[in-house]
């Protein structure tokens, strides 16, 4: 099981790297699934739209919980099944982005430290690629 996460600021080339890596691994005959965060399921896409496109003011931490709900749905419905079937999963953002964007500046303590921790039976190999502009 391989789960690759590409993290970095806006404009760093995350999506380009995800597409390139997916194309390269597929050309080598590997089964690859690429996902973006938040997104990838109807619930996650709805949370993304609400969090990123809404002009409504949000309560303290509301955006964080929208992203966590989106991640929970993506992991359970898409990522975990793909890993269980031997696919390489490449994510455009994951836990570190949540900490950087939704937790930074909030006094979220233990919640913030636990956001990026996701375990799967069998502990997939997780590689974080951190891009800087």
N, C-alpha and C positions, 0 to 999 in steps of 0.2 A: 504494500500500500504506500503510495506516495502522494503527499499533499503539499503543493508548492504555493506559497503566498508571496505576491509581489506588492510591496508597500512603498510609498514615497509621496512627496507633495504633488499638488496639481501641476501638470505639465512636465513631469519628470520622465514620462515614457512608459508608465506602467502598462497601459492597455496595449501599446505597441509590443512590449516585451512578452506579454501574455499571449498575444496572437502569434508572434514569432516562435516562442517556445512550443506552443500547441502544434503549430504547423510542422516544426522540426521533429517533434516526437511522433506525430502521426506518420510522417514520411519514413520514420524508422520502424513503422509497424505497431506502434504502441496505441492502446486505446486511451484517448485523452478527453477530458471534459474541462471546459473553461467556464468559470462563473465570475460574476461581479458582485460586490457587496456595497450597499444592500441591493438585493434583487435576486432573480432566478426562480422565484415561485410567484403565483398570483398574490399571496399574502405579503411576501417580501417586496414585490414591486409596488403594492399599494402603500406599504409603510415608507418606501423610498419616496414615492410621490408626495405623501403627506409631510414627510420630514424635510425634503429638499425643495419642494415647489410651493408649499403652503405659505401664504402671507399672514397667517394667523399667529398671534403670540402663543407661546407654549409655556406651560408650567415648568418649574425647575426640574430638570432631568427627563422631561417628556421625550425629547429627541433621542436621548440615550436608550430609553426603553423601547422606542419604535425600532431602533437599529438592533437591539437585542432580540426583539420578537422576530424581526426579519431574519436574523442569523439563525435562531432556533429552527425556524421553518426550513431554511435553506439546508442546514446541516442534516436534519431528520429526513427530509423528502428528496434531497438531491445528492449532497456530498457523501453522507454515510453509505447510501446504497451504491453509489459509483465506486467508492473505495472497496466495499464488500465484493464487488464484481471485478476487482482487479484493475480498474481504470486509474490513470494518473489524473488527479484533480489539480487544476491551476486556478488560483483565485486572484482576482484583481481587487486587492484590499481584503483585510480581515480584522483581527483583534487589535493590532497596533494602531490602525487608523481610528478605531473607536476610541482608544485611549487618547490619541492625539487630538481628535476633533470633538468628541462628546464629553470626555471626562476631564481633560485639561482645564484647569480653572474652577472645576467643581470640587467640592469637598466630599468626594465619593469614596475615599479610603479603600476599604477591602473590596468593594464592588468593582472599582476601577482596576485593582490588581488581578481580579479574577476573570475579567472580561475576555482576555485573550487565551485563557486556558480552556482548551477543549480536548477531551480525551475520547478515544474510540477504543473499543475492545481490540487489543492487538497493537495499540500505539502506532499509528501511521508515522512514517518518516515525514517530518515537516521541515521544509526549507523556507526560510524567510529571505527574500531578496529586497533589500532596502535601497531604493534609488534616491540619490540626491541630485538636485539640479545644479 
